[in-house]
């Protein structure tokens, strides 16, 4: 059963404790990465046979396999995929930006130009949790940014087949290449390249502890989106909130993973008790009831605050991945939210809207990193390059200042380079 805390009556360490992944896979992942770097495709085939129990003749998904998956996909699901892709595109197009140039006519021109990365890698889980929604969320911003090639990796089943829903989403999204490889070995292949899989510049997408650790280890060789932790939801709710709705929304994250975190913060003890009772009614009805049960019992909590203002401050301290504001006039509270990955406003906006259809991205900062990081966006797939131009006379106007500054740092070659043109 979910724990109920009265804020101020228990230590803050208990209130704000986060789920910590205790699996130490660093050495295993290091060995996998080294093996892929040394043996390339051979290592990938071996790992596929070892971990996925599949003996492949080719790593790349063929055009025929994609066609078969699309042909066998329910028309209704294809329609929803296209609707979701439209909404995601519409939202993310507003993130696209241009460079700028400053020219005041004084012989100095400065600016910044925007350039997309050449190639992006997309990791998509394909085991018990296969997410076609991730394909859309992580590839569409890259397309809008202007990335020339998007390479997707996802593990096959024991028959060497990729989940058809993932292939259908990849078809709708316009993914360029798809490979049947998962786990840390897939991240290594994207980071360093093999004969089959091209090296990318940026790797995005969620995964298990092995994938997260691999992304951490290859960061610097390539860019990554983030190191994702267990999924999180925090609901700020007032006394008028329907406990059935709140319980359902908490469980929408609890069913992800036994380590997922579902938190309710409310100013009503009566609502807290009602939601706790409702959770006990709804959990047995779930397909993934065992996972949800473990998540709620081990990591779930209800925090009873003195008022909604205090509830908002608690939410800011936790900095959740998903934040629901189930209150009257939620826009009055939005400006007070400082730290959250994505905010869902009002009583009719369950977090699942953001997972699939609404349009804002569902790849979000977890584990409190919303205090300093942001959802995946078009910005993740671009680079900003500065440029500067000075005429001779413009340089002469500032050369002595540059030289003086350089000498303060003991860099006489810097100083000389600033004034040498005036000395000739």
NORPE-V305014 format. One record per pair of residues at least 4 apart in sequence whose C-alpha atoms are under 8 Angstrom apart, sorted by the first residue. I is the first residue (numbers start at 0). J is the second residue. D is the distance in whole Angstrom. If there is no record, write none. Layout:
BEGIN
i->{I | I}
j->{J | J}
d->{D | D}
END
This chain:
BEGIN
i->{0 | 0 | 0 | 0 | 1 | 1 | 1 | 1 | 1 | 1 | 1 | 2 | 2 | 2 | 2 | 3 | 3 | 3 | 3 | 3 | 4 | 4 | 4 | 4 | 4 | 4 | 4 | 5 | 5 | 5 | 5 | 6 | 6 | 6 | 6 | 6 | 7 | 9 | 9 | 10 | 11 | 12 | 14 | 15 | 15 | 17 | 18 | 18 | 18 | 18 | 18 | 18 | 20 | 20 | 22 | 24 | 24 | 24 | 24 | 25 | 25 | 26 | 27 | 28 | 28 | 28 | 28 | 28 | 29 | 29 | 29 | 30 | 31 | 31 | 31 | 31 | 32 | 32 | 32 | 32 | 32 | 33 | 34 | 34 | 34 | 35 | 35 | 35 | 35 | 35 | 35 | 35 | 35 | 36 | 36 | 36 | 36 | 36 | 38 | 39 | 39 | 39 | 39 | 39 | 40 | 40 | 40 | 40 | 41 | 42 | 43 | 43 | 43 | 43 | 44 | 44 | 44 | 44 | 45 | 46 | 46 | 46 | 47 | 47 | 47 | 47 | 47 | 47 | 47 | 47 | 48 | 48 | 48 | 48 | 49 | 51 | 51 | 51 | 51 | 52 | 52 | 52 | 53 | 53 | 53 | 53 | 53 | 54 | 54 | 54 | 55 | 58 | 58 | 58 | 58 | 59 | 59 | 59 | 59 | 59 | 60 | 60 | 60 | 60 | 60 | 60 | 61 | 62 | 63 | 64 | 65 | 65 | 65 | 65 | 65 | 66 | 67 | 68 | 68 | 68 | 68 | 68 | 69 | 69 | 69 | 69 | 72 | 72 | 72 | 72 | 72 | 73 | 74 | 75 | 76 | 77 | 77 | 78 | 79 | 80 | 80 | 80 | 81 | 81 | 82 | 82 | 83 | 83 | 83 | 83 | 83 | 83 | 84 | 84 | 84 | 84 | 84 | 84 | 85 | 86 | 86 | 86 | 86 | 87 | 87 | 87 | 87 | 87 | 87 | 87 | 87 | 87 | 88 | 88 | 88 | 88 | 88 | 89 | 89 | 90 | 90 | 90 | 91 | 91 | 91 | 91 | 91 | 91 | 91 | 91 | 92 | 92 | 94 | 94 | 94 | 95 | 95 | 95 | 95 | 96 | 97 | 97 | 98 | 98 | 98 | 98 | 99 | 99 | 99 | 100 | 100 | 100 | 100 | 101 | 101 | 101 | 102 | 102 | 102 | 102 | 103 | 103 | 105 | 106 | 106 | 106 | 106 | 106 | 107 | 107 | 107 | 107 | 107 | 108 | 108 | 108 | 109 | 109 | 109 | 109 | 110 | 110 | 110 | 111 | 111 | 111 | 111 | 112 | 112 | 112 | 112 | 113 | 113 | 113 | 113 | 114 | 114 | 114 | 114 | 115 | 115 | 115 | 115 | 115 | 115 | 116 | 116 | 116 | 116 | 116 | 116 | 116 | 117 | 117 | 117 | 117 | 117 | 118 | 118 | 118 | 118 | 118 | 118 | 118 | 118 | 118 | 119 | 119 | 119 | 119 | 119 | 119 | 119 | 119 | 119 | 119 | 119 | 120 | 120 | 120 | 120 | 120 | 120 | 120 | 120 | 120 | 120 | 121 | 121 | 121 | 121 | 121 | 121 | 121 | 121 | 121 | 121 | 122 | 122 | 122 | 122 | 122 | 122 | 122 | 122 | 122 | 122 | 122 | 123 | 123 | 123 | 123 | 123 | 123 | 123 | 123 | 123 | 123 | 124 | 124 | 124 | 124 | 124 | 124 | 124 | 124 | 125 | 125 | 125 | 125 | 125 | 125 | 125 | 125 | 126 | 126 | 129 | 129 | 130 | 130 | 131 | 131 | 131 | 131 | 131 | 131 | 131 | 132 | 132 | 132 | 132 | 133 | 133 | 133 | 133 | 134 | 134 | 134 | 134 | 134 | 135 | 135 | 135 | 135 | 136 | 136 | 136 | 136 | 137 | 137 | 137 | 137 | 137 | 138 | 138 | 138 | 138 | 139 | 139 | 140 | 140 | 140 | 140 | 141 | 141 | 141 | 141 | 141 | 141 | 142 | 142 | 143 | 144 | 144 | 144 | 144 | 146 | 148 | 148 | 149 | 149 | 149 | 150 | 150 | 150 | 150 | 150 | 150 | 150 | 151 | 151 | 151 | 151 | 151 | 152 | 152 | 152 | 152 | 152 | 152 | 153 | 153 | 153 | 153 | 153 | 153 | 153 | 154 | 154 | 154 | 154 | 154 | 155 | 155 | 155 | 155 | 155 | 155 | 155 | 156 | 156 | 156 | 159 | 160 | 161 | 161 | 161 | 162 | 163 | 164 | 165 | 166 | 167 | 168 | 169 | 169 | 170 | 178 | 180 | 180 | 181 | 181 | 182 | 182 | 182 | 182 | 182 | 183 | 183 | 183 | 183 | 183 | 183 | 184 | 185 | 186 | 186 | 186 | 186 | 186 | 186 | 187 | 187 | 187 | 187 | 188 | 188 | 188 | 188 | 188 | 189 | 189 | 189 | 189 | 189 | 190 | 190 | 190 | 190 | 190 | 190 | 190 | 191 | 191 | 191 | 191 | 192 | 192 | 192 | 192 | 193 | 193 | 199 | 200 | 200 | 201 | 201 | 201 | 201 | 201 | 202 | 202 | 202 | 202 | 202 | 203 | 203 | 203 | 204 | 204 | 205 | 205 | 205 | 205 | 206 | 206 | 206 | 207 | 208 | 209 | 210 | 211 | 211 | 211 | 212 | 212 | 213 | 214 | 214 | 214 | 215 | 217 | 218 | 218 | 224 | 224 | 225 | 227 | 227 | 227 | 228 | 228 | 229 | 229 | 229 | 229 | 229 | 229 | 230 | 230 | 230 | 230 | 230 | 230 | 230 | 230 | 231 | 231 | 231 | 231 | 231 | 231 | 231 | 231 | 231 | 232 | 232 | 232 | 232 | 232 | 232 | 232 | 232 | 232 | 232 | 233 | 233 | 233 | 233 | 233 | 233 | 233 | 233 | 233 | 233 | 233 | 234 | 234 | 234 | 234 | 234 | 234 | 234 | 234 | 234 | 235 | 235 | 235 | 235 | 235 | 235 | 235 | 235 | 235 | 235 | 235 | 235 | 236 | 236 | 236 | 236 | 236 | 236 | 236 | 236 | 237 | 237 | 237 | 237 | 237 | 237 | 237 | 238 | 238 | 238 | 238 | 238 | 239 | 240 | 240 | 240 | 240 | 240 | 240 | 241 | 242 | 242 | 242 | 242 | 242 | 243 | 243 | 243 | 244 | 245 | 245 | 246 | 246 | 246 | 246 | 246 | 246 | 247 | 247 | 247 | 248 | 248 | 248 | 248 | 249 | 249 | 249 | 249 | 250 | 250 | 250 | 250 | 250 | 251 | 251 | 251 | 252 | 252 | 252 | 252 | 253 | 253 | 253 | 253 | 253 | 253 | 253 | 253 | 253 | 254 | 254 | 254 | 254 | 254 | 254 | 255 | 255 | 255 | 256 | 256 | 256 | 257 | 257 | 257 | 257 | 257 | 258 | 258 | 258 | 258 | 259 | 259 | 260 | 260 | 260 | 260 | 261 | 261 | 261 | 261 | 261 | 262 | 262 | 262 | 262 | 263 | 263 | 263 | 263 | 264 | 264 | 264 | 264 | 264 | 264 | 264 | 265 | 265 | 265 | 265 | 265 | 265 | 265 | 265 | 265 | 266 | 266 | 266 | 266 | 266 | 266 | 267 | 267 | 267 | 268 | 268 | 269 | 270 | 271 | 271 | 271 | 271 | 272 | 273 | 274 | 275 | 276 | 277 | 278 | 279 | 280 | 281 | 282 | 282 | 282 | 283 | 284 | 287 | 288 | 289 | 290 | 291 | 292 | 293 | 293 | 294 | 294 | 295 | 295 | 304 | 304 | 305 | 305 | 306 | 307 | 308 | 309 | 310 | 311 | 311 | 311 | 312 | 313 | 314 | 314 | 314 | 314 | 314 | 315 | 315 | 315 | 315 | 315 | 316 | 317 | 318 | 318 | 318 | 318 | 318 | 318 | 318 | 318 | 319 | 319 | 319 | 319 | 319 | 319 | 319 | 320 | 320 | 320 | 320 | 320 | 320 | 320 | 320 | 320 | 321 | 321 | 321 | 321 | 321 | 321 | 321 | 322 | 322 | 322 | 322 | 322 | 322 | 323 | 323 | 323 | 323 | 323 | 323 | 323 | 324 | 324 | 324 | 324 | 324 | 324 | 325 | 325 | 325 | 325 | 326 | 326 | 327 | 328 | 328 | 329 | 329 | 329 | 330 | 330 | 332 | 337 | 338 | 338 | 339 | 339 | 340 | 340 | 340 | 340 | 340 | 340 | 341 | 341 | 341 | 343 | 343 | 343 | 344 | 348 | 349 | 350 | 351 | 352 | 352 | 353 | 353 | 353 | 353 | 353 | 354 | 354 | 355 | 360 | 360 | 360 | 361 | 361 | 362 | 362 | 363 | 363 | 363 | 364 | 364 | 364 | 364 | 364 | 365 | 368 | 369 | 375 | 376 | 377 | 378 | 389 | 389 | 390 | 391 | 392 | 393 | 394 | 394 | 395 | 395 | 395 | 397 | 398 | 398 | 398 | 399 | 399 | 399 | 400 | 401 | 401 | 401 | 402 | 402 | 402 | 402 | 402 | 402 | 402 | 403 | 403 | 404 | 404 | 405 | 405 | 405 | 405 | 405 | 406 | 406 | 406 | 406 | 410 | 411 | 412 | 413 | 414 | 415 | 416 | 418 | 419}
j->{275 | 279 | 295 | 296 | 275 | 295 | 296 | 297 | 299 | 300 | 301 | 296 | 299 | 300 | 301 | 271 | 300 | 301 | 302 | 303 | 8 | 9 | 14 | 300 | 301 | 302 | 303 | 9 | 302 | 303 | 304 | 14 | 302 | 303 | 304 | 305 | 11 | 13 | 14 | 14 | 15 | 16 | 302 | 316 | 317 | 366 | 229 | 258 | 259 | 260 | 298 | 366 | 228 | 258 | 208 | 28 | 208 | 209 | 212 | 29 | 212 | 30 | 31 | 32 | 183 | 209 | 212 | 213 | 33 | 213 | 216 | 34 | 35 | 183 | 184 | 187 | 36 | 183 | 184 | 187 | 213 | 37 | 38 | 39 | 42 | 39 | 40 | 41 | 42 | 43 | 184 | 187 | 188 | 187 | 188 | 191 | 192 | 193 | 42 | 43 | 188 | 192 | 193 | 194 | 44 | 193 | 194 | 195 | 45 | 46 | 47 | 180 | 184 | 185 | 48 | 54 | 55 | 58 | 49 | 50 | 51 | 184 | 51 | 52 | 53 | 54 | 55 | 154 | 180 | 181 | 52 | 53 | 54 | 55 | 53 | 154 | 155 | 156 | 157 | 156 | 157 | 158 | 155 | 156 | 157 | 158 | 159 | 157 | 158 | 159 | 159 | 178 | 179 | 180 | 195 | 176 | 177 | 178 | 179 | 195 | 64 | 65 | 176 | 177 | 178 | 179 | 65 | 66 | 67 | 68 | 69 | 163 | 166 | 167 | 170 | 70 | 71 | 72 | 163 | 164 | 166 | 167 | 163 | 166 | 167 | 170 | 76 | 77 | 163 | 164 | 167 | 77 | 78 | 79 | 80 | 81 | 167 | 82 | 83 | 84 | 168 | 171 | 85 | 171 | 86 | 356 | 87 | 135 | 355 | 356 | 357 | 358 | 88 | 135 | 139 | 171 | 172 | 358 | 89 | 90 | 356 | 357 | 358 | 91 | 135 | 136 | 139 | 356 | 357 | 358 | 359 | 360 | 92 | 139 | 140 | 143 | 358 | 93 | 358 | 94 | 358 | 359 | 95 | 139 | 140 | 143 | 358 | 359 | 376 | 377 | 140 | 143 | 376 | 377 | 378 | 143 | 144 | 377 | 378 | 113 | 112 | 113 | 110 | 111 | 112 | 113 | 110 | 111 | 112 | 108 | 109 | 110 | 111 | 108 | 109 | 110 | 106 | 107 | 108 | 109 | 107 | 108 | 393 | 388 | 389 | 390 | 392 | 393 | 387 | 388 | 389 | 390 | 393 | 387 | 388 | 389 | 385 | 386 | 387 | 388 | 385 | 386 | 387 | 383 | 384 | 385 | 386 | 383 | 384 | 385 | 386 | 381 | 382 | 383 | 384 | 381 | 382 | 383 | 384 | 144 | 145 | 146 | 380 | 381 | 382 | 146 | 147 | 200 | 201 | 380 | 381 | 382 | 146 | 147 | 148 | 199 | 200 | 146 | 147 | 148 | 149 | 150 | 198 | 199 | 200 | 201 | 141 | 146 | 148 | 149 | 150 | 199 | 200 | 201 | 202 | 203 | 380 | 149 | 150 | 151 | 152 | 189 | 199 | 200 | 201 | 202 | 203 | 134 | 137 | 138 | 149 | 150 | 151 | 152 | 202 | 203 | 204 | 151 | 152 | 153 | 181 | 185 | 186 | 202 | 203 | 204 | 205 | 206 | 129 | 130 | 133 | 134 | 151 | 152 | 153 | 204 | 205 | 206 | 128 | 129 | 130 | 153 | 154 | 181 | 205 | 206 | 129 | 130 | 153 | 154 | 155 | 161 | 162 | 181 | 154 | 156 | 162 | 165 | 134 | 165 | 135 | 164 | 165 | 166 | 167 | 168 | 169 | 136 | 168 | 354 | 355 | 137 | 204 | 361 | 362 | 138 | 165 | 168 | 169 | 172 | 139 | 168 | 169 | 172 | 140 | 360 | 361 | 362 | 141 | 203 | 204 | 362 | 375 | 142 | 149 | 172 | 174 | 143 | 172 | 144 | 376 | 377 | 380 | 145 | 146 | 149 | 377 | 379 | 380 | 146 | 147 | 377 | 377 | 378 | 380 | 381 | 380 | 174 | 175 | 174 | 175 | 176 | 174 | 175 | 176 | 177 | 178 | 197 | 199 | 174 | 175 | 176 | 177 | 178 | 177 | 178 | 179 | 180 | 181 | 185 | 161 | 177 | 178 | 179 | 180 | 181 | 185 | 161 | 179 | 180 | 181 | 182 | 159 | 160 | 161 | 162 | 179 | 180 | 181 | 160 | 161 | 162 | 179 | 179 | 165 | 166 | 179 | 166 | 167 | 168 | 169 | 170 | 171 | 172 | 173 | 174 | 174 | 196 | 184 | 185 | 185 | 186 | 186 | 206 | 207 | 209 | 210 | 187 | 209 | 210 | 212 | 213 | 214 | 188 | 189 | 190 | 202 | 210 | 213 | 214 | 217 | 191 | 192 | 213 | 217 | 192 | 193 | 196 | 197 | 198 | 196 | 197 | 198 | 199 | 202 | 198 | 199 | 200 | 202 | 217 | 220 | 221 | 197 | 198 | 199 | 220 | 196 | 197 | 198 | 199 | 197 | 198 | 221 | 221 | 222 | 221 | 222 | 223 | 224 | 380 | 214 | 221 | 222 | 223 | 224 | 223 | 224 | 225 | 224 | 362 | 210 | 211 | 227 | 362 | 210 | 211 | 227 | 211 | 212 | 213 | 214 | 215 | 226 | 227 | 216 | 226 | 217 | 218 | 223 | 226 | 226 | 221 | 222 | 223 | 375 | 379 | 364 | 364 | 365 | 366 | 365 | 366 | 256 | 258 | 259 | 260 | 365 | 366 | 252 | 255 | 256 | 258 | 259 | 260 | 320 | 365 | 252 | 259 | 260 | 261 | 262 | 319 | 320 | 321 | 365 | 249 | 252 | 260 | 261 | 262 | 319 | 320 | 321 | 322 | 323 | 249 | 261 | 262 | 263 | 264 | 314 | 319 | 320 | 321 | 322 | 323 | 245 | 249 | 262 | 263 | 264 | 322 | 323 | 324 | 325 | 263 | 264 | 265 | 307 | 310 | 311 | 314 | 322 | 323 | 324 | 325 | 326 | 240 | 263 | 264 | 265 | 266 | 324 | 325 | 326 | 265 | 266 | 267 | 307 | 325 | 326 | 327 | 265 | 266 | 267 | 269 | 270 | 326 | 244 | 245 | 270 | 325 | 326 | 346 | 245 | 246 | 270 | 273 | 274 | 277 | 247 | 274 | 277 | 248 | 249 | 274 | 250 | 274 | 275 | 277 | 278 | 281 | 251 | 278 | 281 | 252 | 349 | 350 | 351 | 253 | 261 | 262 | 263 | 254 | 261 | 278 | 282 | 291 | 255 | 350 | 351 | 256 | 259 | 260 | 261 | 257 | 259 | 260 | 261 | 290 | 291 | 292 | 294 | 295 | 259 | 287 | 288 | 290 | 291 | 294 | 259 | 290 | 291 | 290 | 291 | 294 | 290 | 291 | 292 | 293 | 294 | 293 | 294 | 297 | 298 | 294 | 298 | 294 | 295 | 298 | 299 | 294 | 295 | 298 | 299 | 300 | 299 | 300 | 301 | 302 | 271 | 300 | 301 | 302 | 301 | 302 | 303 | 304 | 310 | 313 | 314 | 270 | 271 | 301 | 302 | 303 | 304 | 306 | 307 | 310 | 303 | 304 | 305 | 306 | 307 | 310 | 271 | 303 | 304 | 272 | 303 | 273 | 274 | 275 | 301 | 302 | 303 | 276 | 277 | 278 | 279 | 280 | 281 | 282 | 283 | 284 | 285 | 288 | 291 | 292 | 288 | 288 | 291 | 292 | 293 | 294 | 295 | 296 | 297 | 298 | 298 | 299 | 299 | 300 | 309 | 310 | 309 | 310 | 310 | 311 | 312 | 313 | 314 | 315 | 335 | 336 | 316 | 317 | 318 | 319 | 322 | 336 | 338 | 319 | 336 | 337 | 338 | 339 | 338 | 367 | 338 | 339 | 340 | 366 | 367 | 368 | 369 | 370 | 338 | 339 | 340 | 365 | 366 | 367 | 369 | 339 | 340 | 341 | 363 | 364 | 365 | 366 | 367 | 369 | 339 | 340 | 341 | 342 | 343 | 350 | 363 | 339 | 340 | 341 | 342 | 343 | 350 | 342 | 343 | 344 | 345 | 348 | 349 | 350 | 329 | 342 | 343 | 344 | 345 | 346 | 329 | 344 | 345 | 346 | 345 | 346 | 345 | 332 | 345 | 333 | 344 | 345 | 334 | 344 | 336 | 370 | 369 | 370 | 369 | 370 | 363 | 364 | 365 | 369 | 373 | 374 | 361 | 363 | 374 | 348 | 349 | 350 | 348 | 352 | 353 | 354 | 355 | 356 | 357 | 357 | 358 | 359 | 360 | 361 | 360 | 361 | 361 | 374 | 375 | 376 | 374 | 375 | 374 | 375 | 373 | 374 | 375 | 368 | 369 | 372 | 373 | 374 | 369 | 372 | 373 | 379 | 380 | 381 | 382 | 393 | 394 | 394 | 395 | 396 | 397 | 398 | 417 | 399 | 418 | 421 | 401 | 402 | 417 | 418 | 403 | 417 | 418 | 404 | 405 | 414 | 417 | 406 | 411 | 413 | 414 | 415 | 417 | 418 | 407 | 414 | 408 | 414 | 409 | 410 | 411 | 413 | 414 | 410 | 411 | 413 | 414 | 414 | 415 | 416 | 417 | 418 | 419 | 420 | 422 | 423}
d->{7 | 7 | 7 | 5 | 6 | 6 | 5 | 8 | 6 | 6 | 7 | 8 | 7 | 5 | 6 | 7 | 6 | 5 | 6 | 7 | 7 | 7 | 7 | 7 | 6 | 5 | 6 | 7 | 6 | 5 | 7 | 8 | 6 | 6 | 5 | 8 | 8 | 7 | 7 | 7 | 6 | 6 | 8 | 8 | 6 | 7 | 7 | 7 | 8 | 7 | 7 | 8 | 8 | 8 | 7 | 6 | 7 | 6 | 7 | 6 | 6 | 6 | 6 | 6 | 6 | 6 | 7 | 6 | 6 | 8 | 8 | 6 | 6 | 7 | 6 | 8 | 6 | 7 | 6 | 5 | 8 | 6 | 6 | 8 | 6 | 5 | 7 | 8 | 5 | 7 | 7 | 6 | 7 | 7 | 8 | 7 | 8 | 8 | 5 | 7 | 7 | 8 | 5 | 7 | 6 | 6 | 6 | 7 | 6 | 6 | 6 | 7 | 7 | 8 | 6 | 7 | 7 | 8 | 6 | 6 | 8 | 8 | 5 | 6 | 6 | 7 | 8 | 8 | 7 | 8 | 5 | 5 | 5 | 8 | 8 | 7 | 7 | 6 | 6 | 8 | 5 | 8 | 7 | 7 | 4 | 6 | 5 | 8 | 8 | 7 | 6 | 5 | 5 | 7 | 7 | 7 | 6 | 4 | 6 | 8 | 6 | 7 | 8 | 5 | 6 | 7 | 7 | 6 | 6 | 6 | 6 | 8 | 6 | 7 | 7 | 6 | 6 | 6 | 5 | 7 | 6 | 6 | 7 | 7 | 5 | 8 | 7 | 7 | 7 | 7 | 7 | 6 | 6 | 6 | 6 | 6 | 7 | 6 | 6 | 6 | 7 | 7 | 6 | 7 | 6 | 7 | 6 | 8 | 7 | 5 | 7 | 7 | 6 | 6 | 8 | 8 | 7 | 8 | 6 | 6 | 7 | 6 | 5 | 6 | 8 | 7 | 7 | 8 | 7 | 4 | 6 | 7 | 6 | 6 | 7 | 8 | 7 | 7 | 7 | 8 | 6 | 6 | 7 | 8 | 6 | 7 | 8 | 7 | 7 | 7 | 8 | 7 | 7 | 6 | 7 | 7 | 7 | 6 | 8 | 8 | 7 | 6 | 7 | 5 | 4 | 5 | 5 | 5 | 7 | 7 | 6 | 4 | 7 | 6 | 5 | 6 | 8 | 6 | 5 | 7 | 7 | 8 | 7 | 8 | 6 | 5 | 7 | 5 | 7 | 6 | 5 | 7 | 7 | 6 | 5 | 7 | 8 | 6 | 4 | 6 | 6 | 5 | 7 | 6 | 5 | 4 | 6 | 6 | 5 | 6 | 8 | 7 | 6 | 5 | 6 | 5 | 5 | 6 | 8 | 6 | 6 | 5 | 6 | 4 | 6 | 6 | 8 | 6 | 7 | 6 | 6 | 7 | 6 | 6 | 7 | 8 | 7 | 6 | 6 | 5 | 6 | 7 | 8 | 5 | 6 | 7 | 7 | 7 | 6 | 5 | 6 | 5 | 6 | 5 | 6 | 8 | 8 | 6 | 5 | 6 | 8 | 6 | 6 | 8 | 6 | 5 | 6 | 8 | 7 | 7 | 7 | 6 | 5 | 6 | 6 | 5 | 6 | 6 | 5 | 6 | 8 | 8 | 8 | 7 | 6 | 5 | 7 | 7 | 7 | 7 | 7 | 7 | 7 | 6 | 5 | 6 | 7 | 7 | 7 | 5 | 7 | 6 | 7 | 7 | 7 | 6 | 4 | 7 | 6 | 5 | 7 | 7 | 7 | 8 | 7 | 8 | 7 | 7 | 7 | 7 | 7 | 6 | 5 | 8 | 8 | 6 | 8 | 6 | 7 | 7 | 6 | 6 | 7 | 8 | 8 | 6 | 7 | 6 | 6 | 7 | 6 | 7 | 7 | 6 | 7 | 6 | 7 | 7 | 7 | 7 | 7 | 7 | 7 | 6 | 7 | 7 | 7 | 6 | 7 | 6 | 6 | 5 | 8 | 6 | 6 | 8 | 6 | 8 | 6 | 6 | 8 | 7 | 5 | 8 | 6 | 6 | 7 | 8 | 6 | 6 | 5 | 7 | 7 | 6 | 5 | 6 | 8 | 8 | 8 | 7 | 8 | 6 | 5 | 6 | 6 | 5 | 6 | 6 | 6 | 6 | 7 | 8 | 6 | 5 | 5 | 5 | 8 | 7 | 5 | 5 | 4 | 7 | 5 | 5 | 5 | 7 | 5 | 7 | 8 | 5 | 6 | 8 | 8 | 8 | 7 | 7 | 7 | 7 | 6 | 6 | 6 | 6 | 6 | 6 | 6 | 5 | 6 | 8 | 7 | 5 | 5 | 8 | 7 | 8 | 8 | 6 | 5 | 6 | 6 | 5 | 8 | 5 | 8 | 6 | 6 | 6 | 8 | 7 | 6 | 6 | 8 | 6 | 8 | 7 | 7 | 5 | 6 | 6 | 8 | 7 | 7 | 7 | 5 | 6 | 7 | 6 | 6 | 7 | 8 | 7 | 7 | 6 | 8 | 5 | 8 | 8 | 6 | 5 | 4 | 8 | 6 | 7 | 7 | 5 | 6 | 6 | 5 | 5 | 8 | 7 | 8 | 7 | 6 | 5 | 7 | 6 | 5 | 8 | 7 | 8 | 8 | 8 | 7 | 8 | 5 | 6 | 8 | 6 | 6 | 6 | 6 | 6 | 6 | 7 | 6 | 8 | 6 | 6 | 7 | 7 | 7 | 6 | 6 | 6 | 7 | 7 | 7 | 7 | 6 | 8 | 6 | 6 | 7 | 6 | 5 | 7 | 7 | 7 | 7 | 7 | 8 | 8 | 5 | 6 | 7 | 7 | 6 | 6 | 5 | 6 | 8 | 6 | 5 | 6 | 7 | 7 | 6 | 6 | 5 | 6 | 6 | 6 | 5 | 6 | 8 | 8 | 6 | 5 | 6 | 7 | 7 | 6 | 8 | 6 | 5 | 6 | 7 | 8 | 6 | 5 | 6 | 6 | 5 | 6 | 7 | 6 | 5 | 6 | 8 | 7 | 7 | 8 | 7 | 6 | 5 | 6 | 7 | 6 | 7 | 6 | 5 | 7 | 6 | 5 | 6 | 6 | 6 | 7 | 7 | 7 | 5 | 8 | 7 | 7 | 5 | 8 | 6 | 8 | 8 | 7 | 8 | 6 | 7 | 7 | 7 | 6 | 7 | 6 | 5 | 7 | 6 | 7 | 6 | 6 | 6 | 7 | 6 | 6 | 8 | 6 | 5 | 8 | 6 | 8 | 7 | 7 | 6 | 7 | 8 | 6 | 5 | 7 | 8 | 6 | 7 | 8 | 8 | 7 | 7 | 8 | 7 | 8 | 7 | 7 | 7 | 7 | 5 | 6 | 6 | 7 | 5 | 8 | 5 | 6 | 8 | 6 | 7 | 6 | 4 | 7 | 6 | 7 | 7 | 6 | 7 | 7 | 5 | 7 | 8 | 5 | 4 | 8 | 6 | 8 | 7 | 6 | 7 | 7 | 8 | 5 | 6 | 8 | 7 | 7 | 5 | 7 | 6 | 5 | 6 | 8 | 8 | 7 | 5 | 6 | 6 | 5 | 6 | 7 | 6 | 8 | 8 | 7 | 7 | 8 | 6 | 5 | 6 | 8 | 7 | 6 | 6 | 5 | 6 | 5 | 6 | 7 | 6 | 7 | 8 | 6 | 6 | 6 | 6 | 6 | 6 | 8 | 7 | 6 | 6 | 6 | 7 | 7 | 6 | 6 | 7 | 8 | 7 | 6 | 7 | 7 | 6 | 7 | 6 | 6 | 6 | 6 | 6 | 6 | 6 | 8 | 5 | 6 | 4 | 7 | 6 | 6 | 6 | 8 | 6 | 6 | 6 | 6 | 6 | 6 | 7 | 7 | 6 | 6 | 6 | 7 | 8 | 8 | 8 | 8 | 6 | 6 | 5 | 7 | 8 | 6 | 5 | 5 | 8 | 8 | 5 | 7 | 6 | 6 | 7 | 5 | 6 | 7 | 7 | 6 | 7 | 6 | 5 | 7 | 6 | 6 | 5 | 8 | 8 | 7 | 7 | 6 | 5 | 6 | 8 | 7 | 8 | 6 | 7 | 6 | 5 | 6 | 8 | 6 | 5 | 6 | 7 | 8 | 7 | 7 | 6 | 7 | 6 | 5 | 6 | 8 | 7 | 7 | 5 | 5 | 6 | 7 | 7 | 8 | 7 | 6 | 6 | 6 | 7 | 7 | 7 | 8 | 5 | 5 | 5 | 7 | 5 | 6 | 8 | 5 | 6 | 6 | 8 | 7 | 8 | 6 | 7 | 6 | 6 | 7 | 8 | 7 | 6 | 6 | 5 | 5 | 7 | 6 | 7 | 6 | 8 | 5 | 8 | 6 | 6 | 7 | 7 | 8 | 6 | 6 | 7 | 4 | 6 | 5 | 5 | 6 | 6 | 6 | 7 | 6 | 6 | 6 | 8 | 7 | 8 | 6 | 6 | 6 | 6 | 6 | 7 | 6 | 8 | 8 | 8 | 7 | 6 | 6 | 5 | 5 | 6 | 7 | 7 | 6 | 6 | 7 | 6 | 6 | 8 | 7 | 4 | 7 | 6 | 7 | 6 | 7 | 7 | 8 | 6 | 5 | 7 | 6 | 5 | 5 | 6 | 8 | 6 | 7 | 6 | 6 | 7 | 7 | 6 | 8 | 7 | 7}
END
